């Protein structure tokens, strides 16, 4: 008894597929939310996604802001909030839960396509595990970086509010 709305993209993406698709997906979701007066979007991002995001950003030389990966709560435009309630769960736990509750789970075929950096990173994670760099250790580092990011951002906000005068 869950209503489903399929939102289709009208344009074809020819380059930088995953990045552009993500931007387009959020754009379509925001438009849909505006029309339906929806204030919250929940995603299925999990801790494996956190690690992949961390490693991708690490490979690009990101600092504290990027390495802290995804926040559980993000503000989008038009007072729409993006919630990621499953970030503490592993993908294997979600697959198990999905099979238990719904009798099946679905896999995006692009998850196996080696042309994408995320897929290559995903395949590296098992090597990390075997070499002693465990899932939980990486998540702990991500959480420490997120805490550092929050502290820095809090201090920047204080400095801005105390020291900067805004005019039209």
PyMOL commands that set and color helices and strands:
alter all, ss='L'
color gray80, all
select helices_A, chain A and resi 17-36+47-59+64-67+77-79+91-102+109-112+117-130+135-163
alter helices_A, ss='H'
color red, helices_A
select strands_A, chain A and resi 40-42+73-75+81-83
alter strands_A, ss='S'
color yellow, strands_A
deselect
rebuild
show_as cartoon
